[in-house]
Amino acid sequence: MKTIDLVTTAVRNTFRSKLRTTLTVLALFIGAFTLTLTTAVGAGVTDYVEKQVASLGTDDVFIVTRAAPTTTEGPATYDPATSSASSGTGAPGLPGAGQSDPLTDADLSTLAQINGILSVDPVQAVAIDFIQHEGGQEYEFSINPTSSITRADLLAGKQLSEAASTLEVMIPADYVESLGFASPEDAVGATVQLGLTDVLGAQHQISAVVAGVAQESLLSSGGGANPALVAEAADLQSAGVDAGPVRYPLAVAYFDSSQSEDSIQALNDVITDAGYGAQTIMDQLGVIRTVIDGIVGVLNAFAIVALIAAAFGIVNTLLMSVQERTREIGLMKAMGMRSRRVFFLFSFEAAFIGFLGSATGAPTAVVIGTALNAALSAGPLEALPGLEILLFEPSAIIGIIALIMVIAFISGTLPASRAARKNPIDSLRYE
């Protein structure tokens, strides 16, 4: 018997006992359905968290602050030379803001000389009073100081360009309608005006081009501006007044992201030993990912339990099939079918049962999950724009189907082995 004939016969034999096969397939259906949903939940939440953390920086930078002073008993002594409050560089909402002293140009030079650091850029905090479009209503607006190195969750447009000389701004999604734009796509490329007040109290306006529209983020707030716009705003805000040494709440240190994790950690240790604090995007993501992986792992465990129960169902189904088809097995072996062929015949039946259960369970989960996504986005999860709680990835679905077929195949090896070992003479005598 050729392989194709073997597979065809296995498929045909699967439906000889329709009720028993249906019950076994149903058990696998439940396992595939559950595993597909739990995997989608993990993928959806992870994707959302990664987008949120990407709003804090790219994967080839350290966010550097001066190391926070060692905690002592009682309040710290005021030092005007290092106080961020006296320098006016405190930037609430930034990593380390209000917890460490500001950085100076000397600190930037020290960081740049560390072996492994490619370049160091200071982060300037500028205060924007308002944003408006074509002389319309003025709306309060703020700029996230690290926006030039972030990866926004775009609704339309492009990411901010660090190298562009054009003044570019990234606006949050909830500003689109307020500024008079019909859609996020309509806002891209439009010119808006940013108002600010300098240290002498004079007001200024800057014209900037909308590079993109970003989904709201949980981990960062405000709009974004490229370095050219930040530098322009900082110059206007200073009004040419010499306020002493320039101080920065943060600095961005670039490194080669292709190096190993151990090398990056060693570089982090060197920066720490020099008296600074440094965080990568993975540092910020690590704890969150651990929690998510733990929750998804528990959910997947329930699906695996269902699959194990289904596997015993496959064993039971095929053992009964072997028992009922004893004379048939004896006849096949008497006509020259080898034991190996008999083994694969029953193993293919098990794999096909696994295919039926997974190929119906996984797509059903996709259909129901897609509808559930729409309902949750318009209801309980409306406050979390951009969150697709169930993210179905084709590779994951294919992997689940393949996994269940493998489990089914392995489950079928016991009854298949018993069928292959049957003596043809004894089998023909079986009543």
N, C-alpha and C positions, 0 to 999 in steps of 0.2 A: 504494500500500500504506500503510495507516494505521500509526501508531506502534506500537499494540498488536500488530498483525499482524507488524510488523518484529521486535519483541521475541520473540514466540511462535516465529517462524521461526528466529531466532537460537538460541533454546534448543533447538529440535528439531534444528537442524544440528549443534549441539555434540556430539550423541551418534551422529552418523553414523559416526565412526571411534572406537569405544569404547575400544580399547586405547590409541591415541595420546592421546586426551583424558584417560584415567585416569592415564597416566604424567605428563602435565603437571599435572593436579590434585594428584597425589601430591607433586610438587616444591613446589607452593604450600602444600600441607598441612604439609609440614615447616617451611617458612618461617613460616607462621602459628603453628604449634605452638611453635616456638622463640621467636618474638617475644612471644607471649602469656606464656610462662613468664618470660622475662627482664624484661618489663615488670612482671609480678607480683612478682618478686623485688625490683625497685627500689621498688615501691610498699610492699611489706611491710616492708622494712628502713627506708625513710624514715619510715613511720608509727610504727614502734617507736622510732626515734631521736627523733622529735618528741615522743612521749609521755614519753620519758626526760628530754629537755631541758625539757619543760613542768614537770617536777618541780623545776626550779631557779628558776622564776619565770614571770610572765605577760609579754605582749608590750608592756606600756605602762609598764615600770619600768626604771630603772637599778639594778643592785646596786652600791652605792658603798662603797669603802673608802678609807682614807687612802693616798695613793700610796706605794709602797715606796721607801725611801731609796736614793739612788744608791750602787751597790756600790763600796766602797773596798777597798784592799788590806789584808788582815788582818781580824780580828773588829771589829764595831762597838762603840763605847763605850757602856756601860750608862747609861741615863738613866731614873731612877725616875719622872719626870713623864710619860713616854710609853710606858714598857714595858708591853706587854699582859700579860706574865707576872705583873708585880707587881700589876696591877689585877684579875687574876682573870677577865679577859674573853676570854681566848683560847678559841676555839671550833674545835677540829680538825674538818676536813671542810668548813668554810665557805670560799667564795672569798676568798682573801687572808688567811685566818687564819694567824697565825704568820709572816706575811711583811710586815705593815705594822702601824703603830701603831693603837690603837683610836680611835674617834671620840668626841667629847664633845658636850654640848648646844650649845656654841659652833659646832662644825662643822655641826650640824644647822641652826642659824640661818643660817649662811653659805650652805649649799646651798639652803635655802628661798628665799633672796633672789635666786638666779640666775633671770634671765628665761627662762621656758619650763618651769620646774619648778613643778608644780601643788601638790605637797605632799611632805613628807619624814617618814618614819616610821623610828624606830630599830629595830634587830633585837636583841632580848634573848635571851641564851642561858641556859636554865634546866636544871638537872640533876634528872631524875626517877629515883628509886631503883627503883620497881617499879610494875606494873599488876596489878590483880586484879578479879575479877567475883564479886559476892555472897559475899565472904569466902572464896573459893577459893584455889587455889595462887597465890603471888606470882611474877611473871615480870619479869626485867629489861626496862626500857623506856627509850627515849630519844626526845626530841622534836627534829625538824629545825627549827632556828630560823626558817628562811624558809618554813615550811610554810603560813603564812597567805596567802602570795601565789602558791603553787604551784597547778598543775592536776594533781591526782592521776589516775592511770589507774584509774578506779573499777571495782570488781567489784560494789559495791552502795552505795546511799545517795547522798549529795550531797557537793559540795565544801564545804570549811570556809568559814564566813561571817566576813568581816572586821568587819562591823558588829554581829553578834549579841552580845547581852549574856550569853546562855547559854554555859556553859563546854562547848566542843565538842572532841572528840578524833577523830583519824583513825588507825585501827589497820591495820597491815600484814596481808596475807592469812594469813600463817603463824601469826598470833595467834588466829585465829577458833576453831579446834578446841581449842587449848590453854586458852582462857578458858572453854570449855564451851558454845560456841554451835554449833548444828546446821549453820548455813550462814552465808555473809556477810549474807544478807538478815535472818537471825535476830539478828545482832549490831547492826544499825542501830536506833538509838533506845534501846538498852539503856544502863544506867548502870554505869560502871566506877569503880574507886577508883585514884587515883594517889598513891603515897607519895613523900615527899621529906624531906630533912634540911636544916635551916637552918644558918646560920653558927655558931650556938651549940651545935649538936649535937642539938637537939630534932627529933623526927620529927612530920610532919604528913601528913594525908590530904586529898585533894581529890576530890570526886565530879564526874564529867564525863559527858556524853552522847556516845555513839558516833554521829558524823555520817555516817561512811562507812567502807568497807573498801577499801584500795588495793592494787593489784598491786605486787609488789616492784619496786624501781627500781634500776638500775645506778649512776645518778649521784647519788642521795641515799639516805640511810639513816634508819632510825627511823620513828617515827610522826609525826603532825601535831597541832598545837593551834592554835585560833584566838586572836587577840590577847587576848581576855578571859581565857582560861585561862592564857596566858603571863604576863599582868600579875598574875594572882592567885598563880601559882607564884613569880614573882619577889618579890612582897611578902612571902610567907611565908618565902622563902629568906633574905631580908635580915634578918628578925627585928627590924626597926626600928633596926638598927645603922647609924650614919652612917659609911660607909666612904670619905667624900670624894666628889669629883665622879664622877657616873655615866659609865661608859665603855661603848661599844658596839663589837662587832667589825665590824658592818656597818650600813648604812642603806639603806632602799628609797626611791628618789626617783621619783615618778610624773610622767609627761609625757603630752602628747596624742599618742596613737599614730597618729592620722589624718594627721599631717603627713608630708612627704616624707622619704625616707631621707637626703637631703642636710641637711635641717633637723635631723634627729635626730643625725646625725654632728656637725653644727656645735655642737649643745647638748652633746654628749659632749666635744668639744674644749674648750668653756668650762669644764666641770667638771674636766677634766684640767689646764687652765691654773691653776685655783684650788688645785691641789695634791692632787687626789683621783683615784682610779681608778674608772671606771664601765664596766659591761658590760651589754648588753642580751641578751635571749634569742637574738637572731639572731647576736650575736657568739659566743655559746657554741655555736650550731648550725652556723655557717658552715663551719668547717674539716671537720666531720664530713660535712656535706652534700656538700662538694666531693669528698671521697674516695668517697662512695657514688655520686655522679653519674658519676665517672670509671669505677668498676667496672661499673656498669650500662651505661654507654656502650660499653665493650668488649664486653660480652655482647650488646648489641643489634646491634653491628657484625657479629657472626657470623650473626645472623638476617637482617640486610640482605643479606649475601653470598648466603645461601640464596635470598632473594627475587630477587636479580639473576639468579642461575642459572635460576630458574624463569621469569623474564621472557624469557630467550632461548629457553626451551622453548616459551613461548606463541608467540613469533615464528615458530619453526620449525614448530609445529603448524599455524598459520594460513597460512603460506606454502605448505605442502603442500596444505592444504585449497583454497586459491585455485587452485593448479595443477590439482588434480583436478576442480575445479568450473568450469573455464574455459568450457566450452560452456554450462553453466547460467547463468553470469554474462552471457554474450553473449545468451542467450535473454531473461533478465530485462530487459536494457537495450534489446533489440529491441522488447519489449512496452511500453516507456515508462518503466521505472524509471530515475530520475535517478542520476547518479554519486554524489551526496551520500547517497542512500538506500542504495546499495551499500556505501559507506564505513561508514555507521552499522551496517549489518547485520553486517559482520565485526567492527566494534569492539564491538558488543553481545555477540557470541560470546566475544570475549576477556574482557570484563567478567564474563560469566556463569561462565567458567572460573575467574576470580579469585574470584568469590563461592563457587563450589563448594569450592575449596581452603581459603579462609579460614573459611567457615561450618562446615566440618568440623574444621579444625585447631584453631581457638580453643576451641570447646566441649570437644574432647577434652583439651586442655591444662588446662581448668578442672576436669574430672572427675579426671584423674590428679593434678593439683596439690592438689586438696582432700584426696584420700587421702594424698598425700605429707605435707601439713601435719599431719594427725593422727598419722602415724607419727613424724615428726620431733619434734613436741611431746611425745610420750610417750617419746622416746628421746634422741637426741643433743642436742636443744634444751630438754630438761626443766629445765635450770638457768637458762633465760631465760624465765620466765613472762610471758605477754602477747605474746610474739613470734609473729606469724603470718608465716612466712618468705615465703609466696606469698599476696599480697593481690590478689584479682581484682576490679577495679573495672569495673562495667558500661560506663561511658563509655570506658574504655581498650580494652575488647574491641570495642565498636562502632567505635572509631577504627581499630583494627587491621584489621578487616574492610573498612572503607571505604578505608583506605590500600592494601591489597592489590588491591582492585577498581580503584582508580585506576591502580596500577602495571600491572595487567593490561590496562586500557583503553589506556594509553599504549603498551604493548608491541604491542598489536594495530593501532596506527595505520599501521605500515609495510606489513604485508600488506593491510590494508583500503584503503590508498591505492593499492597496486598493482592491487587488484581494481577500484577505481573508475575507474582510468585505462584499463582494457582497452577496445579497440575492439570493438563488438558483432559486426561482420562477421568480423573476424579470429578472434574467440572462437568463433563458430559453425563456423568451418572447422577449429578445433583438433581434433586426433585424440589 
